[in-house]
Amino acid sequence: MYVCSCFGITEQQVRQHAETGACTPRQIAGACKAGTDCGSCVRKIQALLGRGACPRREALDPVVLTTTAATAATAAASVPAPTAAEAA
């Protein structure tokens, strides 16, 4: 069945893109242009993707997120607090 009649994208194609990592309507649009013309298929795409269809980012690469969070915390701690004269 066609999901996007503007570009001739089927449910099967949307599901294939989802299996390869497209988890949002915007990512589907980037993969096959579905949803970028009239927009009437965006809700259909959302329904096909469903809630919780994709793993959370933390589950994908926890090392990168931990490293990024640690780097941000270190950077924030190294910024000196404003003096009383600067704050006024």
C-alpha positions as CSV (number, residue, x, y, z in Angstrom):
1,M,0.0,0.0,0.0
2,Y,1.2,3.5,-0.8
3,V,2.0,5.8,2.1
4,C,3.3,8.8,0.1
5,S,1.5,9.2,-3.2
6,C,3.7,12.3,-4.1
7,F,6.8,10.1,-4.4
8,G,5.3,6.7,-4.7
9,I,6.7,5.4,-1.4
10,T,5.1,2.2,0.0
11,E,4.7,0.9,3.6
12,Q,7.3,-1.7,2.8
13,Q,9.8,1.0,1.8
14,V,9.1,3.0,5.0
15,R,9.6,-0.2,7.1
16,Q,12.9,-1.0,5.3
17,H,14.2,2.5,6.0
18,A,13.1,2.1,9.7
19,E,15.0,-1.2,9.9
20,T,18.1,0.5,8.7
21,G,17.9,3.2,11.4
22,A,15.4,5.9,10.3
23,C,13.4,6.3,13.5
24,T,11.5,9.6,12.8
25,P,9.4,11.0,10.0
26,R,12.2,13.5,9.3
27,Q,14.7,10.6,9.0
28,I,12.4,8.8,6.7
29,A,12.0,12.0,4.6
30,G,15.8,12.2,4.4
31,A,16.0,8.6,3.2
32,C,13.2,8.7,0.5
33,K,11.6,12.2,0.5
34,A,8.3,10.8,1.8
35,G,6.5,13.6,3.7
36,T,8.4,16.4,2.1
37,D,5.9,17.6,-0.5
38,C,2.2,17.9,0.6
39,G,2.8,16.4,4.1
40,S,-0.4,14.4,4.1
41,C,1.5,11.1,4.7
42,V,3.5,12.3,7.8
43,R,0.8,10.8,10.2
44,K,0.9,7.5,8.3
45,I,4.6,7.4,8.6
46,Q,4.4,8.2,12.3
47,A,1.9,5.4,12.7
48,L,4.1,2.9,10.9
49,L,7.1,3.9,13.0
50,G,5.1,3.6,16.2
51,R,6.2,4.7,19.7
52,G,9.3,2.9,20.9
53,A,10.1,1.4,17.6
54,C,13.7,2.6,17.8
55,P,16.1,2.0,20.6
56,R,17.0,5.0,22.8
57,R,20.2,6.7,22.0
58,E,21.8,5.7,25.3
59,A,21.3,2.0,24.3
60,L,23.0,2.6,21.0
61,D,26.3,4.0,22.2
62,P,26.6,4.6,26.0
63,V,30.4,5.2,25.8
64,V,30.0,8.2,23.6
65,L,27.3,9.6,25.7
66,T,29.2,9.0,28.9
67,T,32.3,10.6,27.4
68,T,30.3,13.6,26.1
69,A,28.6,14.2,29.4
70,A,31.9,14.0,31.3
71,T,33.5,16.4,28.9
72,A,30.6,18.9,29.3
73,A,30.8,18.6,33.1
74,T,34.5,19.2,33.1
75,A,34.1,22.2,30.8
76,A,31.4,23.7,33.0
77,A,33.5,23.2,36.1
78,S,36.5,24.9,34.6
79,V,34.6,28.2,33.9
80,P,35.3,30.6,36.8
81,A,32.4,32.0,38.7
82,P,31.8,35.7,38.2
83,T,33.2,38.0,40.8
84,A,31.0,40.4,42.8
85,A,32.1,43.3,40.6
86,E,31.3,41.3,37.4
87,A,27.9,40.2,38.7
88,A,26.8,43.7,39.6
